[in-house]
Amino acid sequence: MELGKLVFAVAAPLFCSLLWANPAPWFRWHSPQADFEVCSQTSPGDGWIVVKGPFEDALCKKLGVPH
């Protein structure tokens, strides 16, 4: 039974901290090889460069960090 209490004592604060997490910001990425831009929270791959951001939305229209 002691193991169950230990697991709960460790897991409960970790789970609660996730409740206050903010969403990740979005950025506009450019590929010099394909001359193409996408809106993504993470790099689409090697060679992609951030050209603008951060944005609050997935369309990369609202500038700013998400609340």
Residue, then its C-alpha position, 0 to 999 in steps of 0.5 A: m500500500e505504501l507504493g500506491k501512496l508514493v505513486f499518488a504523491v508524485a503523480a498528483p502534483l505533476f497532473c495538476s501542473l498540466l492544468w495551468a500549462n499554456p498552449a505553444p505559440w505558432f510560427r511561420w516557417h519558410s523553406p528556401q529549397a521549395d520557396f514555400e511557407v507553413c504555419s507550425q508550432t515546431s520546425p517542419g524539418d531540416g532547412w526550414i527558417v522562422v520568418k515571423g511569429p509568435f502567433e496565437d492561432a494556427l493560421c498565423k494571423k493573430l500576433g502574440v503569445p497564447h494566454 
